[in-house]
Amino acid sequence: MYGEDARTIAELSIDDYLYPDADLYNVSGLPPLALPPPTCDLSRGRWVFDNVSVPAYREKDCTFLTKQVTCLANGRPDDMWQYWRWQPNDCALPTFDARRFMEAMRGKRLMFVGDSLNRNQWESLVCLVQPILSKGRKKIVKRGSFNTFYAKEYRATLEFYWAPFLVESNSDNPNFHSIKERIISPERIESHAKNWKDVDYLIFNTYIWWMNNADIKVRRPNSKYWSENDEVPRIEAYGQVFKTWSDWLNDNIDPARTSVFFMTISSPHLSPQNWGNPDGIKCVKETLPYQNYSQPLDLYHDMRLYDLVVNVARSMEKVPVSVIDITKMSDYRKDAHTGLYTFRQGKLLTPKQKEDPEKFADCIHWCLPGVPDVWNQILYTRILSKSSWHLILAPLHPSPCLFLPNENQKGGVGFCWRM
């Protein structure tokens, strides 16, 4: 059931699967939702200070957060990063409505697949929806590569599945894996992908684990040992992985049931000279977003990987893939990372470790509440645009794929917006 093992199932009472009040909640009485037109590029805009409507939840009120991302509890002295709302240039971004979202999730499975940044986004989504769920009718079960949040009143699950390269690798154990000796098997995906079948919403990512070296160690086909590998240029290995991934989707996913999304690069902030702070150390002591919107901020992303994802999505005719571009908006948020206020190997950073921020500051993951809440706001907008119960504002017939310009790219490469 849902790919969990017998021990997990044994822990769940029969009440977890029988829901006499499953139809108690509905959104029929809510006003119609005004969705942005598909021509509006939600990825282009600005961060607006707003201490009234955000954050959508409080850190202390979401007991499901891991200690890695609870920056206030971990001693961060400022809290300004929480009070910024994303405003697209040409339309309004709907506020996340947990009840409306969970109605769309009724009887469904949503699964994030990827690395710890997708887990960061999964935690955010759990915190966004959990306030409307009754006490005792919500829980998280963690087993191996699966983290599963059960929303019992809706017969729904919000899941995270650990697969940092999407394909098989020597880093597939979420608790024990190599950092320096990462090896992938780009043609092998089934051990992961068998767990993605029968999911209604799949949200993928993979990027940050590719950035340690210019070359990636690739296990030789048909070899028995990870030690039998060759070093391959990063972009070449990335292309091999996405060939395997897209082929699997085409062969195994029913687009009438499953919607597929891909999250673009989540921005690490490692080089403060890029945003005009040559004396800074990574994201340490940053308390405000970068706000010079007329001056592009180059954070040295490998945009070849971004382009490759876009092009693969563009080519997916049988199983549409919606690319959710979070990169530009996240670039501005140098202030919102966990930094020195996080856990490392199960413990808070020690005072001595904090004295060495170049080594120990985490400028990759995000404090919650924070930036991943906005990613989920966009995901929410996309899902409601697709939902069959939203008959008036979201037509059921497929609409064309619009390729919107991407200002980061030379040559005007865009991303696929499917409604």
C-alpha positions as CSV (number, residue, x, y, z in Angstrom):
1,M,0.0,0.0,0.0
2,Y,1.6,3.3,-1.2
3,G,4.9,1.5,-1.4
4,E,5.2,1.3,2.4
5,D,6.5,-1.8,4.2
6,A,4.5,-4.1,6.4
7,R,5.8,-2.5,9.6
8,T,4.4,0.8,8.6
9,I,1.0,-0.6,7.7
10,A,0.9,-2.5,11.0
11,E,1.3,0.8,12.9
12,L,-1.7,2.3,11.3
13,S,-5.1,1.6,12.8
14,I,-8.1,0.6,10.6
15,D,-9.4,4.1,11.3
16,D,-6.6,5.4,9.1
17,Y,-8.2,3.8,6.1
18,L,-11.9,4.1,7.0
19,Y,-13.1,7.7,7.0
20,P,-16.7,8.1,8.0
21,D,-16.3,11.9,7.9
22,A,-14.3,12.1,4.7
23,D,-17.1,14.2,3.0
24,L,-17.5,16.5,6.0
25,Y,-15.4,19.2,4.4
26,N,-15.9,20.7,1.0
27,V,-15.3,24.0,-0.8
28,S,-18.6,24.4,-2.5
29,G,-19.5,27.3,-0.3
30,L,-16.2,29.2,-1.0
31,P,-16.2,32.0,-3.5
32,P,-14.8,31.3,-7.0
33,L,-11.0,31.4,-7.1
34,A,-9.5,33.9,-9.5
35,L,-6.6,32.2,-11.2
36,P,-3.9,34.0,-13.2
37,P,-4.1,33.6,-16.9
38,P,-1.7,31.1,-18.4
39,T,0.1,33.9,-20.2
40,C,1.2,35.4,-16.9
41,D,4.8,34.5,-16.0
42,L,4.6,33.8,-12.2
43,S,8.4,33.4,-12.1
44,R,9.1,37.1,-12.8
45,G,8.3,39.7,-10.2
46,R,9.6,41.2,-7.0
47,W,9.5,40.5,-3.2
48,V,7.3,42.9,-1.4
49,F,7.5,43.4,2.4
50,D,4.3,42.3,4.0
51,N,4.0,41.6,7.8
52,V,0.2,41.2,7.6
53,S,-0.6,38.4,5.2
54,V,2.7,36.4,5.6
55,P,3.9,34.2,7.0
56,A,1.1,31.7,6.3
57,Y,1.9,29.8,9.5
58,R,4.2,30.2,12.5
59,E,7.3,28.0,13.1
60,K,6.1,27.1,16.6
61,D,2.7,26.1,15.4
62,C,3.9,23.5,12.9
63,T,5.2,20.6,15.0
64,F,6.0,18.6,11.9
65,L,9.0,20.7,11.0
66,T,12.5,19.1,11.4
67,K,15.1,20.9,13.4
68,Q,17.2,21.5,10.3
69,V,14.8,24.3,9.2
70,T,13.5,25.8,12.5
71,C,15.8,28.8,12.4
72,L,14.1,30.8,15.2
73,A,14.1,27.8,17.6
74,N,17.8,27.3,16.6
75,G,18.7,30.8,17.8
76,R,18.4,33.1,14.7
77,P,18.1,36.6,16.2
78,D,16.2,38.2,13.3
79,D,12.9,37.1,11.7
80,M,12.5,39.6,8.8
81,W,13.0,36.8,6.2
82,Q,9.4,35.6,6.9
83,Y,7.7,38.8,5.9
84,W,8.2,38.9,2.2
85,R,5.5,38.2,-0.3
86,W,6.1,37.3,-4.0
87,Q,4.4,39.7,-6.4
88,P,4.5,38.6,-10.1
89,N,4.9,41.5,-12.6
90,D,1.7,41.1,-14.5
91,C,-0.9,39.3,-12.4
92,A,-1.9,38.4,-8.8
93,L,-0.7,35.1,-7.2
94,P,-3.6,33.5,-5.3
95,T,-3.2,33.1,-1.6
96,F,-2.7,29.5,-0.5
97,D,-6.1,28.2,0.8
98,A,-5.5,25.0,2.6
99,R,-9.1,23.8,2.6
100,R,-9.5,24.4,-1.1
101,F,-6.2,22.7,-1.8
102,M,-7.1,19.7,0.3
103,E,-10.4,19.4,-1.4
104,A,-8.4,19.0,-4.7
105,M,-6.3,16.4,-2.9
106,R,-9.3,14.4,-1.6
107,G,-8.5,10.7,-2.1
108,K,-5.3,11.5,-3.9
109,R,-1.5,11.1,-3.5
110,L,1.0,13.9,-4.0
111,M,4.6,13.0,-4.0
112,F,7.8,15.1,-4.1
113,V,10.7,13.1,-5.6
114,G,14.3,14.3,-5.3
115,D,16.8,15.7,-2.8
116,S,16.6,17.6,0.5
117,L,15.4,20.7,-1.2
118,N,12.3,18.9,-2.4
119,R,12.1,17.7,1.2
120,N,12.3,21.3,2.3
121,Q,9.3,22.1,0.0
122,W,7.4,19.0,1.3
123,E,7.8,20.2,4.9
124,S,6.5,23.6,3.8
125,L,3.4,22.1,2.2
126,V,2.7,20.0,5.3
127,C,2.8,23.1,7.4
128,L,0.5,25.0,5.0
129,V,-2.2,22.4,5.2
130,Q,-2.0,20.9,8.7
131,P,-3.9,23.8,10.5
132,I,-7.2,22.8,8.9
133,L,-6.9,19.1,9.9
134,S,-8.3,17.8,13.1
135,K,-6.1,16.8,16.0
136,G,-5.4,13.1,15.8
137,R,-6.3,12.9,12.1
138,K,-2.9,13.8,10.8
139,K,0.5,12.1,11.1
140,I,3.9,11.6,9.5
141,V,5.3,8.2,9.0
142,K,9.0,7.9,8.0
143,R,10.2,4.6,6.5
144,G,13.4,4.4,4.4
145,S,13.2,6.7,1.4
146,F,9.6,7.6,2.2
147,N,8.3,10.4,4.4
148,T,4.5,10.3,4.3
149,F,2.0,12.8,5.7
150,Y,-1.5,11.4,6.2
151,A,-4.4,13.7,6.0
152,K,-7.0,11.2,7.2
153,E,-10.1,13.4,6.7
154,Y,-9.4,13.7,3.1
155,R,-8.0,10.1,2.5
156,A,-5.0,12.0,1.1
157,T,-1.2,11.7,1.4
158,L,1.5,14.2,0.9
159,E,4.8,12.3,0.4
160,F,8.5,12.9,-0.1
161,Y,10.6,10.2,-1.7
162,W,14.4,10.4,-1.5
163,A,16.1,10.0,-4.9
164,P,18.7,12.8,-5.2
165,F,19.7,11.9,-8.8
166,L,16.3,10.4,-9.8
167,V,18.1,7.4,-11.1
168,E,19.9,4.8,-8.9
169,S,23.1,5.9,-7.2
170,N,25.4,4.9,-4.3
171,S,23.7,7.7,-2.3
172,D,20.2,6.2,-2.3
173,N,20.1,5.7,1.4
174,P,18.6,8.9,2.9
175,N,20.6,8.6,6.1
176,F,24.0,7.2,5.0
177,H,25.5,8.4,1.7
178,S,28.8,9.6,0.3
179,I,29.4,13.3,-0.4
180,K,32.7,13.1,-2.2
181,E,32.3,9.7,-3.9
182,R,28.9,10.0,-5.5
183,I,28.3,7.6,-8.3
184,I,25.2,7.3,-10.5
185,S,23.8,4.6,-12.7
186,P,22.0,6.7,-15.3
187,E,20.2,3.9,-17.2
188,R,18.8,2.3,-14.0
189,I,15.6,3.9,-12.5
190,E,13.2,1.1,-11.7
191,S,14.1,0.6,-8.1
192,H,13.0,4.2,-7.4
193,A,10.3,4.6,-10.1
194,K,8.3,1.6,-9.1
195,N,7.3,3.7,-6.1
196,W,6.0,6.6,-8.2
197,K,3.2,4.6,-10.0
198,D,-0.4,5.4,-9.1
199,V,0.6,8.8,-7.7
200,D,-1.7,11.7,-8.8
201,Y,0.8,14.5,-8.6
202,L,4.5,14.0,-9.0
203,I,6.9,16.9,-8.3
204,F,10.5,16.2,-9.2
205,N,13.8,18.0,-8.7
206,T,17.5,17.3,-9.0
207,Y,20.3,19.8,-9.2
208,I,22.4,20.6,-6.1
209,W,23.9,17.1,-5.9
210,W,25.3,17.5,-9.4
211,M,27.4,20.6,-8.4
212,N,30.3,19.1,-6.4
213,N,32.4,18.4,-9.5
214,A,32.5,19.2,-13.2
215,D,32.6,15.5,-13.9
216,I,30.2,12.8,-12.6
217,K,31.2,9.3,-11.8
218,V,29.0,7.0,-13.9
219,R,28.7,3.3,-13.2
220,R,29.5,1.2,-16.2
221,P,26.5,-0.6,-17.8
222,N,26.0,-4.2,-16.6
223,S,28.7,-3.8,-14.0
224,K,28.3,-5.5,-10.6
225,Y,30.2,-3.0,-8.5
226,W,30.0,0.8,-8.0
227,S,33.8,0.8,-8.2
228,E,33.5,0.1,-11.9
229,N,32.8,3.6,-13.1
230,D,34.0,6.3,-15.5
231,E,34.0,10.1,-15.1
232,V,31.6,11.8,-17.5
233,P,31.1,15.6,-18.0
234,R,28.2,16.8,-15.8
235,I,25.9,17.9,-18.7
236,E,26.4,14.6,-20.5
237,A,25.5,12.5,-17.4
238,Y,22.5,14.8,-16.7
239,G,21.3,14.2,-20.3
240,Q,21.6,10.4,-19.8
241,V,19.5,10.6,-16.6
242,F,16.7,12.7,-18.2
243,K,16.6,10.3,-21.2
244,T,16.0,7.5,-18.7
245,W,13.5,9.5,-16.7
246,S,11.5,10.8,-19.6
247,D,11.3,7.3,-21.2
248,W,10.0,5.9,-17.9
249,L,7.3,8.6,-17.7
250,N,6.2,7.9,-21.3
251,D,6.0,4.2,-20.6
252,N,4.4,4.2,-17.2
253,I,2.4,7.3,-16.5
254,D,-1.2,7.8,-17.5
255,P,-1.6,11.6,-18.1
256,A,-5.3,11.3,-17.6
257,R,-4.6,10.5,-13.9
258,T,-1.2,11.9,-13.1
259,S,0.1,15.4,-13.4
260,V,3.9,15.8,-13.5
261,F,5.8,18.9,-12.4
262,F,9.5,19.7,-12.3
263,M,11.0,22.3,-9.9
264,T,13.9,24.3,-11.4
265,I,17.1,25.3,-9.5
266,S,16.8,26.3,-5.9
267,S,19.4,29.0,-5.4
268,P,22.4,28.5,-3.1
269,H,23.9,31.8,-1.9
270,L,27.6,31.1,-1.6
271,S,29.4,34.1,-3.1
272,P,28.4,37.4,-1.5
273,Q,30.5,39.5,-3.9
274,N,27.8,38.7,-6.5
275,W,25.3,40.8,-4.6
276,G,27.8,43.6,-3.7
277,N,29.1,42.4,-0.4
278,P,32.7,41.5,-1.0
279,D,33.5,41.3,2.7
280,G,30.6,38.8,3.4
281,I,30.9,35.1,4.1
282,K,28.3,33.1,2.1
283,C,24.8,34.1,3.3
284,V,25.9,34.8,6.9
285,K,24.4,37.9,8.5
286,E,22.2,38.6,5.4
287,T,18.8,39.9,6.6
288,L,17.2,41.5,3.5
289,P,16.5,40.2,0.0
290,Y,18.6,41.5,-2.9
291,Q,16.3,44.2,-4.3
292,N,18.1,45.7,-7.3
293,Y,15.6,44.2,-9.8
294,S,17.2,46.2,-12.7
295,Q,20.5,44.5,-12.2
296,P,20.5,40.7,-12.9
297,L,22.0,38.6,-10.1
298,D,24.4,35.9,-11.4
299,L,24.9,33.2,-8.8
300,Y,26.9,30.9,-11.1
301,H,24.1,28.3,-11.7
302,D,24.9,25.8,-14.3
303,M,22.1,26.9,-16.6
304,R,22.9,24.1,-19.1
305,L,21.1,21.8,-16.7
306,Y,18.2,24.3,-16.5
307,D,18.0,24.4,-20.3
308,L,18.1,20.6,-20.6
309,V,15.1,20.2,-18.2
310,V,13.2,22.8,-20.2
311,N,13.9,21.1,-23.5
312,V,13.0,17.7,-22.2
313,A,9.7,19.1,-20.9
314,R,9.1,20.7,-24.2
315,S,9.5,17.4,-26.0
316,M,7.2,15.4,-23.7
317,E,4.0,15.1,-25.8
318,K,2.5,11.9,-24.3
319,V,3.0,12.9,-20.7
320,P,3.1,16.7,-20.3
321,V,5.7,18.0,-17.8
322,S,5.0,21.4,-16.2
323,V,8.2,23.2,-15.3
324,I,7.8,25.5,-12.3
325,D,10.5,28.1,-12.5
326,I,11.6,29.1,-9.0
327,T,15.1,30.1,-9.8
328,K,15.0,33.8,-10.5
329,M,12.7,34.5,-7.5
330,S,14.9,32.4,-5.2
331,D,18.1,34.2,-6.5
332,Y,17.0,37.3,-4.7
333,R,16.6,35.6,-1.3
334,K,20.1,35.7,0.1
335,D,18.5,36.4,3.5
336,A,16.3,33.3,3.9
337,H,18.7,30.3,4.3
338,T,19.3,28.4,7.5
339,G,22.9,29.7,7.6
340,L,24.4,29.1,11.1
341,Y,21.0,28.4,12.7
342,T,20.6,24.8,11.7
343,F,21.4,21.2,12.7
344,R,24.4,19.3,11.4
345,Q,24.6,15.5,11.9
346,G,21.8,15.7,14.4
347,K,23.1,18.5,16.5
348,L,22.9,22.3,16.6
349,L,26.1,24.0,15.4
350,T,28.5,24.5,18.2
351,P,29.9,28.0,19.0
352,K,33.2,26.8,17.6
353,Q,31.6,25.7,14.4
354,K,29.8,29.0,14.1
355,E,33.2,30.7,14.2
356,D,33.9,29.0,10.9
357,P,30.9,30.0,8.7
358,E,32.8,29.3,5.4
359,K,32.8,25.6,6.3
360,F,29.6,25.3,8.4
361,A,27.0,27.8,7.3
362,D,24.2,26.2,5.3
363,C,23.3,28.6,2.5
364,I,21.5,25.9,0.5
365,H,18.5,25.0,2.6
366,W,15.7,27.4,3.6
367,C,14.3,28.5,6.9
368,L,10.6,27.7,7.3
369,P,8.3,29.5,7.1
370,G,10.0,31.1,4.1
371,V,10.8,30.9,0.4
372,P,9.5,27.3,-0.2
373,D,6.0,28.5,0.9
374,V,6.0,30.6,-2.3
375,W,7.1,27.7,-4.4
376,N,4.1,25.8,-3.0
377,Q,1.8,28.8,-3.6
378,I,2.7,28.5,-7.3
379,L,2.3,24.7,-7.2
380,Y,-1.1,25.2,-5.6
381,T,-2.0,27.6,-8.4
382,R,-1.0,25.1,-11.1
383,I,-2.8,22.2,-9.4
384,L,-6.0,24.1,-9.0
385,S,-5.7,25.1,-12.7
386,K,-5.7,21.5,-13.6
387,S,-8.2,20.2,-11.1
388,S,-11.3,18.7,-12.6
389,W,-13.6,19.9,-9.8
390,H,-12.7,23.5,-10.7
391,L,-15.0,23.5,-13.7
392,I,-15.6,27.2,-14.3
393,L,-12.1,28.5,-14.2
394,A,-10.1,25.5,-15.5
395,P,-11.2,23.9,-18.7
396,L,-11.0,20.1,-18.7
397,H,-9.6,19.8,-22.2
398,P,-5.8,20.2,-22.6
399,S,-4.6,23.6,-23.5
400,P,-1.5,24.3,-25.5
401,C,2.0,24.5,-24.1
402,L,3.1,28.1,-24.0
403,F,6.9,28.8,-24.1
404,L,7.5,31.9,-22.0
405,P,10.7,33.9,-22.3
406,N,13.4,33.3,-19.7
407,E,15.4,36.4,-19.1
408,N,18.3,34.4,-17.6
409,Q,19.1,32.7,-20.9
410,K,20.7,33.9,-24.0
411,G,18.7,33.0,-27.1
412,G,15.4,33.4,-25.3
413,V,14.9,29.8,-24.2
414,G,11.7,29.7,-22.2
415,F,9.8,27.2,-20.1
416,C,6.7,25.2,-20.8
417,W,3.5,26.4,-19.1
418,R,0.8,23.9,-19.4
419,M,-2.7,24.5,-18.0
